[in-house]
Amino acid sequence: MTNILVADPISPVGVERLKACEGFEVVEAYGSSHEEILVLAADTSAIIVRSETKVNAEIISTAKSLQVIGRAGVGVDNIDLEAATEAGVIVMNTPGGNTIATAELTFTHMLCGARPITQAASSMRDGRWDRKLLLGSELRGKILSVLGLGRIGAEVAKRAKAFDMEVIAFDPFLTDARARELEIEKVELDEAFGRADYLTVHMPLTKETRGMINADAFGKMKDGVRIFNCARGGIVDENDLKEALDSGKVAAAGLDVYEEEPLPEDHALRSAKNLNLTPHLGASTKEAQENVGLEIAEAVVDVLESGRIRNAINAPSVDPKDLEALRPYIELARRLGTFVQQLAPSGVDSLQITYRGKIVDLDTMPLTRAVQLGFLRGIAGKEVNDVNASSKLKGLGIDVSSTKSTSQADYNELIEVEASSGSKRAAVAGILVGTARTPRIVQVDDQSIEANPEGVLLVVRNLDKPGIVGKLGMILGQGQVNIANMSLSRRSTEEPDLALTICELDDDLPPKVLDELLADSDILKAKAVRFS
């Protein structure tokens, strides 16, 4: 039985989706304490949260069967991402489910920053008629600066265009083509600050974005600028914003997120003038809650049932159609990683992966991860997976790089993997063959050779002289080791006197047989490479 712990309330539609799966036991533990979550997580395969429950390193280390943490929402501040990655646990969110809700809330804040709606409503309740005091401004013709043009930022930009605003955007990952598609102007950060009449933030909270809207940034802006943040607390420096509002530098602002939530009762922002505050309502619509609840439930089910990953924070997310195309390459990449690790010199400090031919048109990130996973299987065992392979290699001091090469190759598609330790190296290249797309090794170091990367391969470097094949066969035969297939490659360009022999074996190679091979003066190197 697979246990799924739903620690925070999500839409009933999402919970029912989980309960409809055969073999799943769904535990609803809303409002549980940290200690209670620790007990419940001990034998769970998945944990689903919103923003209330903190999934820290202690919980992750306790949950030995944990495969995935799902966040019904966008931000994952309440999840220890580093601890999850190290443990090989996938962390997923739902970036699309609350897109429209957050974009509409942002625009609501913008409209309330342009027209004093909340002040007018308050004065009316007090029995006043302050019509002459409540002068606003129009959005039409104003410049809106959008920081971060992901899903939500793009939806805000579309709505601003409908209000006849001029939209400029700063996003390090925004392409010129995407900017043209949205009919907006792509600018650098300082220009985004300097030209803005209205500025809205739609970026994640990172080391780079924390406090990026601060006193220095305000100093680059026009007097009377209006600031809005419905993304993540901490991007806008709250103390600096308060001073800018008090001085009139910022004419109006709206916040839905804060550095500390709930916002303390005595927080200085509560007394700031021309500031509208909402209690993190970005995803608080009926539609958004149903969307994110169902979306995270389906994503968790996909991981547990089929291993399909989508919207992962710490692992590659691949479209199902793309995954089908990539699957044979992934298996090839994993086996190449396994092969090169066993032939590599000690103290490997770098791993270089090169993709050639038609394969360069594919998303090669999952393939790079597969190489890393294969490389680590013989080192870290079953504890390593697609999620933590990269961090474990980094922890070993191994630098991983990948390249897509358009230079001419002998094959239509080729993956090359090279492991280096200083000037010493080991390299292997492979392709897919036949309609079954079967992995095949076609090069080891600088020598062309063909071998099937499965079972046990005996890789031999021997002097290029008569009698070696017979000698190999005799030693293996005496050791009761059957050769299923043998491939030969003569005259290494780096070492002309050496040949390469690879024997595909039916059984594992006993240590005493390997010792006998190495004792022969004509055999310089011999290594049993295992793929199971």
LUMKE-967889 format. One record per residue (C-alpha): residue in one letter; x, y, z. Coordinates in steps of 0.05 Angstrom, whole numbers, plus 5000, padded with zeros to 4 digits. Example, Ala and Ser with C-alpha at 12.3 -4.5 7.8 and 13.67 -1.06 7.14 Angstrom:
BEGIN
A524649105156
S527349795143
END
This chain:
BEGIN
M500050005000
T502650694980
N501451235032
I500151955012
L500152475067
V495953095053
A498453555107
D494854195087
P487754275060
I487254234984
S481154224940
P476553624953
V477153484878
G484553364887
V483552914948
E478352504911
R483152424852
L488252114900
K483151664933
A480751414866
C487551074853
E487850344870
G493350174920
F493750874950
E492051035022
V490751775031
V491952065101
E488852755112
A492553085170
Y490453815166
G492954245223
S497853725249
S503753935292
H510853835270
E511553245317
E505252925288
I507653025217
L514252685236
V510452055258
L505752055198
A511452165148
A515451565171
D512251085121
T509451565069
S511351584995
A508652284982
I507152915022
I502553454995
V502554145027
R500454855015
S504155395053
E502455215125
T506454575138
K513954635139
V517354025107
N524254095137
A530453665136
E528253285198
I521753065165
I525252885100
S530552455136
T525052105176
A520951935115
K525151365088
S520151175034
L518851895011
Q519151984936
V515652644923
I513453284958
G507953664923
R506454394936
A499354604917
G501655294896
V507855624868
G512655804924
V516555254959
D519455675015
N516455195066
I520254595037
D527654465049
L529554394976
E536854234990
A535153675039
A529953394991
T534853394933
E540353064974
A535352524994
G533152424922
V526152674935
I522553034878
V519553714896
M513953944851
N509454554850
T503454784809
P505855404770
G499755424724
G493955314770
N493656004802
T496356404744
I489956784727
A487956884800
T494657204817
A494757624753
E487857884768
L489658044840
T495758414816
F491458824770
T486458954826
H492159234867
M494359654808
L487359944799
C486860084873
G493660424869
A491160864812
R484361024842
P483461084918
I478060554921
T479560284991
Q480060995020
A473461184987
A469960565013
S472560695083
S470361425082
M463461235058
R462660745116
D464561315162
G458861735134
R463362215095
W463062455022
D470362595005
R469462634930
K474063234922
L479662924964
L479862264927
L483162454862
G486161864824
S489861754759
E488861344696
L492760734674
R492260924600
G498761184572
K502860994634
I509060554632
L508359894668
S514959554685
V514258814696
L519858464733
G519457734713
L515757524651
G513656814667
R506556574666
I503757084714
G507957664690
A505757534618
E498357524639
V499158184675
A502558474613
K496758254569
R491758594614
A495959224617
K496059254541
A488459224542
F488559844587
D492960204536
M499060184580
E506060154552
V509359524578
I516859424588
A519858814622
F526158574655
D527357824657
P534357504648
F531056914613
L526357304567
T527857184494
D527157724441
A522157274404
R517757214466
A518057964478
R515758094406
E510157584414
L507457954475
E508658634441
I512858894499
E519759204504
K525358804536
V529959244580
E535459184632
L533859244706
D536159964716
E531960184656
A526059804683
F526860204748
G528060874714
R522260874665
A516760574707
D510460944726
Y507860284754
L512359704773
T510058994789
V514258404812
H513357694787
M519957354803
P521756784852
L525256954917
T532656784907
K539357044932
E539357504872
T532257774880
R531857834956
G531358574973
M532358784900
I526959324908
N530559734960
A532660454975
D537860434920
A532660194870
F527660724892
G533061244880
K533161044807
M525661114799
K521161704781
D517862094837
G510861834846
V512161134821
R507260594843
I509859904867
F506159234871
N508358554895
C503957944892
A509757464881
R514157304941
G515457675006
G522557925014
I523558174942
V521258864964
D525059135025
E519359305071
N523059825113
D525460185050
L518460165020
K515560475083
E520461055080
A519161145005
L511661175018
D512461665075
S516962125034
G512262104974
K517561794929
V512661224920
A505661494909
A502060834923
A503560104933
G500159444941
L502858814975
D499958114980
V506257775006
Y511057935063
E517757735093
E514157465154
E507257165147
P502357285179
L504358005180
P505458205254
E499958635284
D504859195301
H508559185235
A510359875208
L507159725141
R500259715173
S500760465186
A503860665119
K499761145078
N497460985007
L498960245017
N493859695005
L495259045041
T492058365029
P493557725067
H496857295013
L490557224970
G494157074904
A491256384896
S485056504938
T479656394886
K475055794881
E477555644811
A484955694830
Q484155244890
E480754714849
N486054784795
V492154724840
G489054174883
L487453744822
E494053924787
I498453714846
A494353084858
E495252864786
A502653034786
V503852624849
V499852034820
D504052074756
V510552024795
L508251444839
E504951044784
S509351164723
G515351574744
R513252154700
I515652814728
R512553494713
N513354184744
A519153934787
I523554454822
N529553994830
A528953494772
P527853544697
S520553564676
V519353244609
D513053254567
P510252544558
K511252564482
D518352814490
L519652274542
E517651734494
A522652004443
L528052074496
R527151414531
P532050994489
Y537251554492
I536351584568
E537950844573
L544050924527
A546551524568
R545751154634
R549750564608
L555251004580
G555851334648
T556350654681
F561550414631
V566151024636
Q565951034712
Q568850324715
L574350484665
A575951174692
P582351344730
S581951454804
G580352154829
V575852364771
D574953124773
S570953244710
L565652924667
Q564753184596
I558652974555
T558253134481
Y552053034438
R552852994362
G548352934302
K540752934304
I540752854379
V542553594387
D535353784369
L532753424432
D532553664504
T538953344528
M538253534602
P534952864620
L540552514582
T545852884621
R542452684686
A542251964661
V549751974649
Q550852244719
L546151714748
G549751154711
F556551424733
L554451434807
R550850764810
G557350394823
I559450914876
A553151114913
G548750504899
K541150534904
E541151184943
V542551574880
N537151774830
D535552294777
V534152814831
N540452774873
A545652524823
S547853224804
S548653464876
K552352824895
L557352914838
K558353634860
G559553384930
L564952914903
G568353514870
I566653264799
D565053814750
V559953614697
S559353974631
S555453814567
T556154054496
K551854004434
S556453944374
T554454064302
S561253824275
Q561153234227
A560952554259
D561251834233
Y554251704259
N547552054252
E547152124327
L552451994379
I553452094454
E560652144480
V562552134554
E569452284579
A571752234651
S578252584669
S583052614727
G588253124711
S591552894647
K588852184653
R582352024619
A577351484598
A572251584544
V566551204512
A561651354457
G555051024439
I549351014390
L542450694382
V541750154329
G536049814293
T528549914297
A528849704370
R533550294384
T538449854422
P544450174458
R551150014426
I558250224445
V562050444384
Q568350754413
V572750674474
D577951214484
D580651334414
Q578950654384
S572850454344
I569649804369
E562649514375
A559749214439
N553049134473
P553049504540
E549548984581
G551148424630
V558648364639
L563948614590
L571248424595
V575249024569
V582448834553
R588449254530
N593448774500
L599648784456
D597848764383
K601048094367
P598847394345
G595846904394
I592247394441
V585247184421
G586946444432
K590146604498
L584046994522
G579446424501
M583745914537
I584146294603
L576746444603
G574945734583
Q579145434638
G575545894687
Q568745644661
V567046334633
N563346324566
I564446864514
A557847074482
N561147564433
M567947864420
S570048524387
L576948724367
S580249394351
R587449444329
R592749974337
S590850544382
T593051214353
E595451414422
E599050754435
P600350414367
D602849764398
L596349644437
A589849324414
L583049334447
T578848714459
I571848704489
C568748034507
E561347994523
L560747464578
D555047004596
D557047014670
D560847454718
L568447424717
P571447074777
P577047474810
K582046894801
V580746904726
L581947654723
D588347564763
E590747034713
L589347504655
L593248074687
A599047604702
D600147504628
S605647964601
D601848084535
I595748354572
L597049044600
K590049204627
A583748794640
K577349024672
A570548714682
V565149234669
R558449064700
F551749374680
S547049044730
END
